[in-house]
């Protein structure tokens, strides 16, 4: 089995992390994997230098880079069709928005000698070519059942017999290597809060983008009663981070809220935290909530898109109606002041995550799917 995986840019996002994990996992299982990257230079790129060869052979898989020359953009993939024709794959699997748009272009090719997939793992609206890929690819892979329902309701694409749900696998090892002490290195001059041993340490890990709404979480935490000693760590980077820092300062919370920047490995942060919080407006299936539960953190999160499938409401976390701020605050106050309840939910969180989001089982699901389409 020869598989091409398409990825526009290896930035440090959830989809890109899943791309590399799936590629490496399938390669270990014996699949001949070729990763095609449109744009060089992402945080996760194994060969970000523009002077590196266009094709790099690793021990497990082969990475190909589009020759963009002086153009640096995620959507441009010169020579993609020619490369696919040269490699003669059994299947092509796009990951991310731009990769799926190119899959939409590939659907115009008649009599394709390979199986073409489309994937859906976003909470944002999608453009025409992406929708075309979902309509005309041979098979759809979504990372939640809610995503498939959204494809049907928002875009009227209903393909029950040619679609599969494969959850995001947890890419980090929480079984054999769980840090016992925090190791948080700030990328800015923002120091650690002075509240070192609070009643509860809240954590949220995601890119700082408008739809992530970390500023909403800051405002909710600001309403906690004065008798609760808490601190909040907002890890990640992005365009809205400065506004969130300014809001924390405006509310007099600079000593409680820490912005350590982009953490390459947040496991030590999870090990030091008590509760995972998520107030996003748009989501697919957030890797942060999967990882947090693997580390035994109970969750409080708004009910948007696939969030409800990342934990069990009432057992390993609390699902809040979207934008219901009073209910979110009440749930946070209850969990922050009840360590016994947190411990009970912690055990349930770890059990749920191990059962549903094992990287090994998710990679095996992709392998089974590829094997099934090869024989059709």
N, C-alpha and C positions, 0 to 999 in steps of 0.2 A: 504494500500500500504506500503510495506516494501522495503526500498532502502538502498543499501550499496554504500558508496562513498569511493573510494580508493585514498590515497594520500601518497607519499613516505615520506615526511619530511615537517614539518610545519615551514619552514623558512619564512622570511618576504618578499616574492616575490608576484607578482601580481596574479599568479595562486593560491598560497596558500591562499591569502586573499579572492579570489573568491570562493575557496572551502568552507571556513568557512561561508562566507555570504550565499552561496547557501544552505549549510546544515542547517543552522539556519533558513533561510527563509522557506524552505520546511517543516522543523519540526514544525514551527509555523502554517503552513497551514494544519497540520494534518498528514503528512507523517511520518511513523516510520523510522527515519534516523539513520543509523549506520555508523560512520566514522571509517575507518580502516587505521591506520597510521603505516608505516613500521618502521620508525626510530624515536626515542624519541629525545627531546631536542632542537627543533627549537624555534625561537623567538616567534612564535604564539602558541606554544604548551601550552595548559591549564594545563598539568601535566608533566613537563619536567623531573622530578626526576626519575632516573632508579629504585627507590624503590617504586614508585607508582604502584598500581594494574594494571594488564594487561587490565582490562576492567573498564571504569569509566562512571558512569551514571550521566549525567547532567540533568538539568530541561527540556531541549528541546530534546537532542539527546544522543546517547551512543557512546563513543569513545573506540575503541579496538586498542591495540598496539601489533605488532609482537614481539615475544620473541627472539630478536637477540642475547641476552646474551652479550658476549664481542665483538661481531662484530658490528661495527658502519658504515653502508653503506646504501645508499638510495635504492639500487636495491634488497636487500635481504628481503623477506617477508615469513619467515617460517610459515607453518601452514595455509596459506591463503585459499587453497582449502577446508581444513577441517572446517575452520571458516565459509566459505560461505555455505557449506553443513549444518552446524549446525543452522545458522541463517535462512536459507530457504527464501531468498529475492525474491521479484518480479522482481527486476532490480539491475544491478551493473553498477555504473558510475565511470570510472577512470578519475583522473585529473592529468595532468602532464606526463612527459616522462616515468618515471619508472612505474607509475601506468598503463599507456597504454601498456607498454611492457608486464606487467603481464596479461593485458587483452588479448594480443596476445597469451600468453600461455593458457589462459582459452578457447580460440576458438578451441583448440584441443579436448576439452571435447565434446563428442557427446551427443545429447539429453539433452541439458542444460534445467533445469526447470525454468530458469529465463531469462529475456531479458538482453543482454549484449550490452552496449554502448561502443563507442570509442569517444574520444574528441580530437580536434585539435585546439591548441591555441599557436603555437610556430612558430617562423621564422627560426629556425635552422633545418638542415637536421635531419632526424629521422632514427633509426635503423630498422633492419628487423622485429623484433617482433612488433614494433609499427606499421609498415606498414601492418603486418598481421592482427592486430586488426582493422585497418581501412578497410581492405578488407572483413573481415569475421564477424565482430560484427553485431548485428542486426540493429544498427542505429548509425549514426555519428552525433555528435554535434560540430559545428565549431563556433568560435566567430567572424567570419567575412565572407563576401561573397568572399573576396579575398583568404581566407584560403581554401575554397572549390575549387576555381579555381586552386590553387596551388597543392592541392591533385590530381586533375585531370591531370594537366600539368606535374608535377614533378614525380608523382608516378603512373600515369595512372589508378587512382581509381576514377571512375565516377559513383556516385550513387545518381542521382537526386531524386529518389522516397524514399530513406531511409537516407536522410540527412537533417539537420535543422541548420539554423543559429540563434544563440542566443548571442547577444552582451554581453560584460562584463557589469554588473550592477555597478553603483557607490556605493561603500560600505560606504562612509562617508556622513553625514548629512549636506547638504548645504542649506536646506530649513528653518530649525528652529534654527540652531546654526551655524552662520557664525562669526568667530572671527573678532573683530574690530581692533585688534592691534597685531603685530607680537610677537610671543614668541618662539624664536629660541635658543635652547640650544646646544652649540657646544660640541662634544664629544672629541675634541682635543684641542691643545693649539692655533689653528689657530683663530685669533680674527676676529671680524666683520670688514669689510672694513671701511675706514675712510669716504668714500663717502656715507653719510647717507641719503641725500635727492637728489638723482640724477634726471635727466630728465626722465630716464626710468630704472626700475628694472627688469632684466630678471631672469627667473627661469627655472631650469630643475631638475626633481626628478626621479632618476632611479638608479639601481645598477651600480657600476663601474666595468663593464666587457668590454673586448676588442671590442665586437660588438656594444656597446652603443656609443662609439666615443665621449665622452665628450671633449677629447683633441682637436678634430676638432672644436668643438664649441668655445673653448677658443681661438683658432687661428683666427676664423672668427671675434669674438668680438674684437680682438687686432687690426683689420683693420678698425674699425670705426673711423670716423674723430675726430680730437682732440676737436672740439667744442661741441661734444655730451658728456654730463656727465652721465655715466651709471654705474651700478654695476650688477654683475651676482652671483646668488646663485646656487651652484651645490650640491644638497642634495643627500645623499646616501652613501653607503660604498661598498668596493670590491677591487679586486686585482689591478685595474688600477688607483685607487685614488691617490696614492703617485706620480705616473708619471704625473698626471694632475696638482697636486700641484707644482711639480717641473717645469712644463712648464709655469704655471702662473707666477712663480717667475722669470724664465728666460726671459719672455717677459715684465717684469716690471709691472705686473698686480696684484701683491699680495694684494694691497690696494683696488682693485676693485672686486676681486673674492673671495667668501666666500665658505668654505667647512664645513657645520655644522654637517656632519655625517648623520647617519641614524635617520630620524625623525619618531617617532611613529605616530604622527598626523601632517601632513604638512599643515593643513588648514590655520593656522596663517601665514605661509609663502606665500601661494597663496593670502591671503588678503592684504599682503604688496607689492605684485608684480604687474607688468603691462603687461608682455608678457611672454608666455610659449614657450620655444624653444626645439627642438628635432632634433638631427643629427645622429640618430642611423643607422647602416647598416642593421640590422636584427630586425624584430619586429613581433608581432602577432597583438594585438589590445591594444596599451599601455594605462594602467589605468591612468597613469600620465596625458595624454592629456584629458581624460574624466573628471578627477577631476578638472583640471585647468579650463576647460570650465564651469563646474558646478559653479566654483567660479567667472566666468565672465572674464577669461583671453583669449584674442585672441591668436592664435597659429601660429607659423612659424615652419614648419617641412619638412623634406625630404620625398619624396614619396616612401616609402618602405613598402611592404606587406600590412597590414591592416590599416596603418596610415591614408590613404585617407578617410576611413569610420568614423573617429573620429570627423571630423568637415567638414564644408561646405566651399570649396575653394572660396575665393573672398568675402565671407560674414562674416564668423566667424574666418577665418584664411587664411594663404597663404601656398599652397602646392608647394614645390620646387622640380624640377627634382633631382633625387638622385645624390649627389656629385657635383651639380652645385653651387659651392661656390660663384661665383660673383652674381648670382641671389639671393642666401640666404642673402648675405651681403646687397644687394640693398633693399630687402624687410625689413630687420631688421632696416636699416637706415631710411627708409620711416616711419615705424611704431613708431620707437623711437622718432622721431621728430614731430609726429602728434597726440597730445592727443585727438583731436576731432575724428579722425579715430579710435583710440583705444577704445574710449567710444562707438562708433557706433558698432564696432565689439564685444565689451564686451557684449552688450545686445543680439546680435545674438548668441554668444557663449553659454550663459546661456540658452537661449531658445532652441537651438539645443540639448544641452546635456540633458536637462530635458525631451525632447520629445523622445530621442533615448536610453538613458542609465539609466533610473530609475531602481533601484534595485528591487523595488516592481514589476514592469512589467516584468523584466527579470526572477525573481523567478516564477512569474505566468506562464511564457512561459515554464519553466521546468516542472511545475506542470501539465500543459495541455499535454505536451509530454508524461509524465509518465502515465497519465490517458489514453491517446490514445493507448499506447502500452499494457496496462493492458487488454484492451478489444479486442486485436487482437489475 
